[in-house]
Structures are given as C-alpha cells and as structure tokens.
Amino acid sequence: MSGMNTGLEAGNPTIVAAFHSALLRQGVIIIAILALIGFAYLIIQSLSPSAGAADAGSGSRHGLGSGVGGVEPAARRLLRYSFGAIWILDGVLQAQPSMPLGMVPQVIEPAAAASPHWVQHLDNTMVTIWSNHPVTAAAAAVWIQVGIGVWLLAAPRGTWSRLAGVASVLWGLNVWAFGEAFGGIFAPGLSWMFGAPGAAIFYCAAGVLIALRESAWSTPRTGRIVLRLVGVFLLGMAVLQAWPGRGFWQGRLGHGTPGTLTTMVNEMSQTAQPHALSSLLRSFEGFAASNGLAVNLFVVIALAGIGAAFLTARASIVRPAVIAGIVLCLADWVLVQDMGFFGGVGTDPNSMIPLVLIFTAGYVAITRVPAPAGEPAQASRVEVQSGASRTGLVVPRLGFRWLAALGALAITLVGAIPMAVAATRSHADPIIAQALDGIPNEVSLPARPFTLVDQHGQSVSLAGLRGKTIAITFLDDVCTSDCPIIAQEFRDADGMLGSDASHVEMIAVNANPVYLAPDYLATFDEHEHMDGLRNWLYLTGSLTQLKHVWDAYGASVEASPGGAMINHSDSADVIGPDGRIHYVLDTDPGPGTEATKSSFAVTLAEAIKSTLSAS
C-alpha cells in the first residue's frame, strides 16, 4: 500500500478546518432532521391521545416499547446498551482532528503491514478511498458510528431494534476487514493480549445477538452457546500464547533484545497519554522483561482455565470464571493495550471491553431467563392499555421511540451517503492540493505576450492562441522529479475537462537554461506520455526569449552550483479567452502521491472550468 500517504502532517490546519467544517455542516443537517422528527412526535401526541389501546397492543409486534408485551431480556439489554454506548464513543474518537490524515498511515497501513499480500491489496481499497477523500471519510465514520450507537439505544424491541443489530454487524465487518486487517489473524505474532482477533469482530458478534428474535433469549440455550464459543476461543488463544518460538516466553531475547510482550508494552508507553498511565506501563515493561516466563505462564493458565469453565456453561462454574475473566481482561486492557484510544488516532477502546461484555451477556442469559408470559401478564397488559387509553401516554411513548430510531438511522445515513458517493469518484478531493499549496489565487491581470517554438519546432505566440483558455506552467525538460509529476497532473486535468478540452490549450514553457532544443522537449513528452495529448504544447526558444517569459510570469529559474540541476518555481496560470490571467496556482507536488497528483488535477480542472464559464 505504499505511495498512498499524502505526506501531509496529521494536524494540517487546512484539513483540520475542513474536517470541522464538514462535521458542523452535517451536524446542522442532523439537528434539522431531529427537529422535524420532534415536530412529528408533537403531532402524533396531539392528534392521537386516545389511540393508546390499539397502539399499545401493537407494541409487542413492532417492538417500540419496553414494558408492553413483556420485558426485554436482560442479556440482550446489556448488549444493546453497552455496545450502543461504545459505538457512540468510537464516533466521538473518530472526531479527533488527526483522523483525516492520520488514519491511513497510523492505523490502516500498520494494521495490514504484516499481513499477506492479498490482505494488503484488499485494504488498499479503503486506503485509496480515505486518501482521496480524507475529510469526507473521517466525517462519515463519525456519524455512522454515532448513528448506530443511538439506534441501538433508541430501539429496545422488535424490528427496528433487530435492524440496529444488523447495522452493527455490517459496519463492524467493514471496520474489521478494512480498518483492522481482519484483526491481524493472517499476520504473524497473533496474540489475544495484543487484541486478536480484532475489536470489531466482537461488535459484529454483539450485533448478531441483538438481531436475533427475542424468543432466542427465552431459554438459557443462547447464553450457553455464547459461553461455549467464547470458551473455545479462549482455549485456542491459550494454545497460541503457549506456542514456543514466538517470543512470549522470554522477557528479553538474545543480546538484550526485548521480547515480544516487552516490545509491545514499550510501544504503548510511548503513546501520548497521562503521565500516570505511561509510568504504569513502563513499570510493567520492566516487570515483564525480568519475568517473561512467569507472565506468559500466568496468561496461558488463566486463558485455559477460564475457557474450560465457560465450556461447561454451568452457572456455578461460570460465575467465578466471569469474574476472573473480567479481571484478566481489564489488566491486559490497561497494561498491554493501553486502553486503545490514546495518541490522537485511537479509534476504539480495543478488544478487551467488548469481549468482557460478550461473555458477561452469556452468563446473564443463563441466569436471568425471562419469565414466560401467562394470563396474569396478559391481564396486567390489558389494565395498562386501559389506563393508557385514558391518559394518552402509550402512543406518545411508542411514537417517540419509533421516531428516535428513525432519527438514529438518519444520523447514520448522513455519514454513509457522502462516503458512498465519494467511493464512486476516482479523483481526489481538491482540499488535499489546497492543504499543500493553498487555495488558487483568483486575479485579473493582463497576460504578457510571447512568441516561442513548440516541441515540433513550430512557432507559437500568445496572440495566436487568443480565444482559447490556457493553462501554462514551467517545466525542466530533463527533470526527473517534480516536473514529470506536474506534467501528469496537467494531463489528468485535461481528461477531466471532457468536451471542454477542445477550447483549452495546456502549455509548458521550458525552465532549463541549458537544454533548449525542441528535441529535448519531445523526448520529455514521449517519456511522460504527453505526446498523445492533442492540446499539449511544450515551448522553448533562445535563452533571451525564455528569460523574457520567465520574468513576465514570475517564474524563478536558476542553475545550482556545478549545473547538476535546475531550481525553478512551481506555479501555473490560467489565462482566459480575453487574454487575462484569472487564476494563479502553486503546483508544488509535495510528496507526489496518487492522492496529491489527482487532487491538484481536480483543482486545475476546476479553475479552467470556472474560467471557461466566465468567458
């Protein structure tokens, strides 16, 4: 996945400002949607005060109320509330300023770096989308996750609630595959202690459980299945942790090299975080380095013991195992995973908290089975319905929950729709070029006349191009670094113009005071595939003629000592059919990645189109 990182600092003020602006705009849209939903709720409340009995009776069918048609199973409620809160927390973490530019180089690429080529190739899809549209992607992640979290919290029963579970599964799989590289399960060094098999897979598991029909929770069977699956998982992780030759049994390897666990803890302690926490990690690092065998033996035995207890699915045995599992997971969460969300690009609290919630829900499911509905419950419900019909309270409560779930879906879509649209665009957003080179300067200056020869030796003058829109830049005909990139950006911009390209001339003026002959220009064009561009002109002339053009258009050109290379300014002008300069652009390609090249091409194409529309 090399070459996708834009090379911009994660805290680039232009990108951060654009990110905050996007969140604000989308937040306003969400507030407007929620205001409409609130208005709808008021209408329902005012127009249907006497329909309580009918709607209350449908509550159990549509799942819009808790306390109508029975009580939500405790295990399901635990999963829904806890993972709803975690999704919201993840959305808040995604709003950190470093997310647009930090997500790819600091999260996605490192997660896939040690994985097989096919995993990296798959993740490259997300890398490309995020690199090309960093602001849109980062904002989308915020609202999708906040929306799913609110959806889970707002819809306690029925179809809407189950759909929230499905949404959790779908987005969780996306995060697991593209953000976590499948939790590193295909990479060497896999360890439960380091977060395998990825936090997002537990979000998916919770989503599946929430999406089940409530009848699945009416017996201890679902809880037993959950506990046994977690038990098998923990036993497998114990075997993996005990496997020799993976560096976990040694606190230090040969020649003082830190062991696998010691290295991990050291890396976590370097993360920006409260001093007390980093000091705790450094203390544990020293302990693990000196007692590597004992630490790993304890972890292996604990995982195997807890896993074996879960396999029994017997409450009396599972209860102490749940307590031990919580303690073990929290210890690993603090001392090894460093809570998962520090450092500016932490996207979630890592795997331990979701895992604890899953097996705790399994235990609750076998110990707190909902009481079967009987005649007394039916009678009670009728009484509630009768009272509700008199007070008009049931319909507003049901309507509010239904509309709240609809609002949560709207929040999710506010993020998902722009992300889906961006994914269909192959070109990068112009904000990347603006972050590197600034916003194009809109001016109105007369373009100075010139007469030069093109790459074929034909005379070309500015006067002869009157009536055309011209994009003009300065390129060194023997340059092998920035100039080829700028030429490709011009070629890409021309392709974005479509039929408008017939009214545009793309021009480069030679910026090399030594190699002046048209043959050098033609060789450059052939090497950079510019010779197939029908409206491309690469101009040269005598040194006197070129200096006149350089001075006229503010291009700085000078040979470095010894003549090894030519230093020249990177800029472009867009000249309208009226012979006046309308835009001045900085063309410095920066790191020259696909995202930056594509972004400048979009910026140039937009400046040209704006000039064409103004003529």
N, C-alpha and C positions, 0 to 999 in steps of 0.2 A: 504494500500500500504506500510505497514511497512516492514522494512528489505531490501528495495531495495537501499537505500542510501549507497554509498560506505564508508562513514565516512571520506573520504579524504577532506582536505581543498580545497575550490574552486580555490584558487590560486596555487595549487600544481605545482611546476616548471616542473616536468616531463610531466604532462598532458598538461600544457600550451604550452610547447615547441613542443609537438607532434601536438597540435592543430594548432599552427602557421605553422609548417612544412606541415601539410595537406593542409592548405589554400594556402601556397606557391606553392606546387606541383600542386594543382588543378588550381591555378591561371595561372601557366605556360601552362597547357593544354588549358585553355580558351584563352590565348594570341595566342597560336598556331592555334586554331580554327579560331579566329578572323583574324589572318594573312592570313589563307587560304581563308577566305571569302573576305577579301580585295583584294587578288590576283584574285579571281574570278570576283570581281567587275571591276578590271582593264581590265580583258579580255573582259568582256561584253562591257565596254566603248570603247575599241579599235576595237572590231570586229563588233559592231552594231551601228555605228554612224548614219546610215541612216534609221534605222527602227523605228524612233520616232513616225511616224504617226500611224503605226499599233499597236505598244505597248501602245501608249497614249490612243488609242481608247479602249484598253482592261483594262486601269487603273480603270475605273469605275466598271468593272466586278470583277477584282481581288483585288481592294482596296489597291493599292500600292502607290498611290499618293494623296496628298491633293491639290486641285486646278485643278484636272482632273475629270470631271464628277460631278462637284458641290463641295461645301464646307462642311466639316464635321460639323454636328450640334453642336452649342456652348455648350449645356449642356453635350453632350457626350464627347466633347473635354475636358471640365473641369474635368469630372470624370476620363478620361484616363490619363491626365497629372498629376492630383493631386494624384491619387492612385498609379500611376507608381512611382512617387517620394516617396510616403510613403512606398511602398514595398521595394524600394532601401534603404531608411532609416532603415527599420526593418532589412534588411540584414546586414547593417553596425553595427547595435546594436547587432546582433547575433554574430558578430566577437569579442565581448569583451572577454578578457581572462578567465573570470569566468564562461562563458557559459557551457563548457563541464561538469563540476562538480556542478555548481550552479543551473542549470536549473531544475533538479528534486527536490531537497529539498527546493529551494527558490521560484519556480514558479509553477511547475506542481502539486506537492503534496499539497501545501497550497491552491491552487485553488479548489482542489477536496475534501479537508478535511471535509468540512461541507455538502457536497453533499450526496445523498443517496448511499447505498452500491453498487447498480448497476452502478452508475456513476464512483465510485472509482474503481470498478472491470474493467470497460472499460478503464479507464485511466491507469490502471496498465499495459495494453499492451504497451503503449508508455513509461511508466516508465521503464519497463523491457528492451525494445529496447535501450532507451537512457542510462540506467545504464550499460548495457553490452557493448555498443559501443559509449561512450561519445564523442570521438574525431570525429568519422565518422558522428554521428548525428548532432553535433554542426556545423561542416563544411557544411553538406548538407543543413541545414537551412539557412546558409549564402547565398549559391549560388542559391538555389531555389528561395528565395525571391528577390535577386538581379536580377536573370534572368527574373522573372515575371515582375518586375518593368521596366527593359529595354525593354522587349517585349511590354508592354503597350505603352511605349514612342516611340518605333521604328515603330510600325504598326498602322498608323492612320485610315486606311479604310479597308473594305472588310473582307474576310475570316480569314486572319491572325490576324487581329485586334480582330475579334469576338472570335477567339480561345484563344487569350490572356485573354479576359474576362472569358472564361470557365476555364482557368488555375487558374485565381484568385479565382474563386468560389471553385474549388476543393481543392486548398491548404488552402484557408480560412476556409473551413469546417473542414479540418484536424486540423488546429490550434484551431478553436473554440471548437471542441469536446475534443481533447486530451490535448491541452495546456491551455485552459481556462475553462475546465469542463463545457462546454455549457454556458459560461458566468455567471455561478453561478445561472442560472434560477431555478434550482431544490434545491437550498440551502436556508436556512432561511436568513433574513436580506437583501433580494434583494432590490436594490435601483438604480435608474438612476444616482444618484450622485456618486455612487461607481463604475460605469462602466457597469451596466446591460444594455443590455443582452450580453455584451462582444464586444470588438472592432472588432474582426474577422468577426462577422456576418454582420457588415457594409461593410467590404471588399467584402464579398460574394454578398451583395446587389448591390454594385457598379459593380462587375463582371457580374452579371446578366444583368444589364442595358447596359453595354458595349457590351455584347454578343447579344443584340437584333439587328435585322435588322435596318438599318438606316431609313427605311420607318416608323418605330415606332416613330421616332422623328419628322416626317413631320407635325404633328399636336400637339396641346397642350395636347392631351389626356394622353400621358405617364407622362408628368410633373404633371398633376392633380392627376393621380394615386399615384405617388410618394409622393406628398404633403399630400394626404389624408391618406395614410398608415402611414406616419410619424406623422400626427395629431392623429390618433387612438393610436399609440404607446405612444405619449407624454401624452395623456389623461389617458391612463392606468397607466403610471408611476406616474402621479399626484395622482390618486386614491391610488396607492400603497404607495406613500410617505405620504399621509394623514392618512393612516390606523393606528388606535390607538394601543398602546401596543407594538410598535416596537422600541421604544426608540428614535425616531426622534424629538418628540415634547419637549423633555427635554434636556437642555444643560448638566444638571447633574442629575443623578438618586439619589436614597436614599443613605444616608451615604457618600455623596460626590463622588460617583462613576460616572465617566464620561458617558455622553450619547453616543448614537451610532455614531453620526456625530463627536462629540468631540474626541472619541476614534480613529476614522479613521484618522482625521487630525493629531492627536498626533503621530500616527504610521508613517504617511508620513513625518512628520517633523524630524523624527529620521533617515531618509534615508540620505546617503552620497550625498551631493549636495552643491551648492554655499551657502554661509552664508546668503546672502541677501534673498534667497528664503526660507530657513529654518526659518529665522526670521519672514518673512511674514506669513508663516504657523502657527507659534507659536502665532502670534498676532491674526490671525483669530480663532485659537483654543480658545483663551481666550474670544473673542467676542461671539463665538458660545456657549461656556459654560455658559455665562451670559445671552444670548438672544436666547436660543434654540427655544422657541415658535415662536418668530418673524422670525428667519431664516427659519424655516421649513414652516411657513405660506407663506412667500415670494416665496419659491421654488414651493410650491403646486399651488399657484395662477398663477405664471409665466408659469409653465408647462401646466396648464389647459388652460390659455389664448392663449398661442402660439399654442397649439394643436388645439383648437377650430378655430383659424384663418386659420390654414393650411387646415382644413376640408372644408372650403369654396372654396379653390382653385381659388379664385379671386385675380388677381394681385394686385389691390389697397389695399386689406386687407392683403394679404400675405407679401407684401413688408415690412411694419413695423414689422411684426411678424418675418421675416427672420433676420432683424437687431437685434431685441430683443433676438432671439434665439442664434445668434452668440455671443452676449454679455454674455448671461447666460451661454452658454457652455464654453466660454473662462474663465469666472470667476470660474466655477466648475473645469475646467481643471487645473487651477493654484492653487486654494485654497484648493481643496479637493483631486484631483487625482495626484497632484504634478507633472504634465506633463507626468507621466507614465514611463519615461525612465532613471531615475537616480538610483543609487545604485549598478551598475555593472551587474545586471541581468534584467534591464528593456528591454523588447523585442519590444515595440512599444509605440507610443505616447498616448495610451489608447483610449477610445471610443469617446471623445468629438469632436476631429478634424474630424474623419470620419463621424460622424453624421452631423456636420455642412456642410460638402461637399455634403452629400446626399440631404439634404433639400434645399441647395443653388442651386444644379443642378436641382431640381424640379422647383424652381422658374424661373431659366433661361430657362427651357424647355417650360414654358407657356408664357414667354415674348419675347423670341428670336427664333421664329419658322423659320426654313429655308425657303427661298423664293422658290416657285415651279419652277421647270425647265421649260423653254419656248424656243421659237425659237431663241430669241436673245442670250440666253446662249449657244444654240447649235452652232450658228454661231460663237460665240466667241471661242468655243472649237475648231471648225474646223480651225480657224485662228491660235490658239495656236499650234494645231497639225502641221499645215503647216510650221509655224516657227520652230517648234521643229525638223521637218524632215530636215530642212536646217541646223540647228545648232547642232543637235545630243544631245540635253540636256535632253530630256524627258526620254529616255531609261536609261541613267546612273542614273537619279534621282529615277526612278521606281525600277531599279535593286538594287540600294543601299538600298532602304527601304525594299525590299523583302529580301535581304541578311542580313540586320540588324536584321530583325525579326527572320530569321533563326539562326543568331548568338545568339540572346537572348534565343531562345529555347535551343540551345546548352549549354548555361550557366546554364539553369535550369536543364538540364539532367546531367551535370557534378556533380551536387549535388544530384539529385534524384536517379540516378543509384546506386552509392555506398550505399545510405541509403536503397534502396530496397534489395540489396544483403545482407547487414548487418542484415536486419529484418528476413531473412531466416535462419540465424545462431543462434542456441540456446546457444552457448557458448560465454562468454565474451571475449573481446579483451585482449591480454596479457599486454597491456600498463597499465592496472589497477594494476596488480600484480607488474609490474616494478615501478609504482609510489609508491607503498607501500614498496617494498623490494629491489628495484634496479634491474638492469639487471643481469641475471645469469653470473657468472664468468666462462669464458672458460679457463680451465687449462689442464695440462698434468702431473699428479702426480701418483706415484705408490700407489695402494690401499693396505693398511696394512692387512695382513691375520688375520683371526679369526675363532674360532670354538665355536658355541653356540648350543642351542636346540630350536626348534620351539614350537608353541603353542600346538602341539600334543606330545611333548616330544621327537621328532626325532632330531638326530644330524645333524647340517648344518654347512658347512665350506665354506669360500670364494673360496678355491681351488676347491671344488666340484661343484661350480657354474661357473667355467671358461668356456668361450664360450657364456655366456649369458650377455645381457646388464642388469645392476642392478640399480634400483633407491632405495637408502637407506636413511632412516631418523630415528629420535629418538622420541619415544612416551612414555608417562607415562601411564601405564596400568590402573590406577584408576583416571586419569584426566577426568574432565567433561567440560572443557572449550576449549582450543586451540587444544589439541590432537585429539579429535573426528573430528574437522574440517579438520585438516591436513590429517587424515585417509580418510575422504570422498574425499578430493582433489586427493589423490593417486588413489582411486577407480575410480573417474571420468576420470582421466588421462589415466588409463588403458583402459577404454571404448573408448577413442579417438584413441587408437593405432590400433584398428581393428585387422587384421590378424597378425600384428607385435607383438601383445601381447604374442604370443607363444614363442617369442625369448627374453622375458623380465621377470625379477623377481622383484616384488615390495616387499621391505623389510623394516620392522621397527625393531629397537633394543630397548629393554626395557630401559626407562630412569627413573625408580623408584628404589632406592637402598633398599627399604623395602619390597615391594611386588614382589617377584622374581619368584614365582611358575608359571608354564605354565598355570595352571587353571585360573589365573587372566587374562592372555593374551587371552585365549579362551573366557572368559566372555566379555572382551572388544570387540573382533571380532564379537561376536553374537549380542551385543547391537548396534554396528555400522554397522552391515550387511556386515562385511568384510569376514565372513566365506564362502560366496558364490564366492569369488574371487579365482580362481584356482591357480593363480601365486602369491598369497599373503603369505608372511612369516613374522610372528611376533616372534622375537628371544629373548631369555633370557639366563641366566646362573648364575653362582655364582657371588657374588659382585666383586670378584677379576677379573673374566673374563670380566664382564661388564665394570669395570673401565678401563681395558686394551683397550677395543674397544672405549670407550668414549674418552680416551686420544689420541688414534690413529687417530680418525676422528674429533678431535677438538670440541667435544660436552661438554659443561659445564653443570654439574648436581650437585645440592646441595639442601639439605632439609632446609626449612625455620625454624625459631625458633619454637620449640614445635612440629615439624614434621607435621604441619597441611597440608602443600602442598609441592610439589617439584618444584623447579625452574630449568628449563633447557633451553638451547639454541634451537631455532627453525631453523633447517637447513636440507638440503638434498644434497646428492652427486649422480651423475650419473656416474656409472662405466661401461666402455666399455668391450666388449668381450676379449680385450687384457689385462684386469686386471688393467687398469689405470683409474684414475678419470678424466673425461672430463669436467664436469660441477659441480659447487658448487652453490646452490641456498639457499636464505633466505626464509624460509617457514612461517614466522610470518603472521598469517591470518588477523591481524588487526581487523576490526570490525566483520569479519566473515559473511558478507552478501553473498547473492547468487552470486552477480557480482564478488566479490573478490575471492570466492571459485572457481567459474568457470574460472576466469582469471588465477589463479595460476595453475589450472589443465591444461589449454592450454599451459602455459609456460613450465610446467614439461613435457608434452607430446611432445612439440617441441624439448626440449633438448634431450629427449630419441630418437626421430626420427633422429635428427642430429647425435647422437652418432651411431645409427644403420647404417645410410647411410655412415658414415666414416669408418666403420669396414669392 
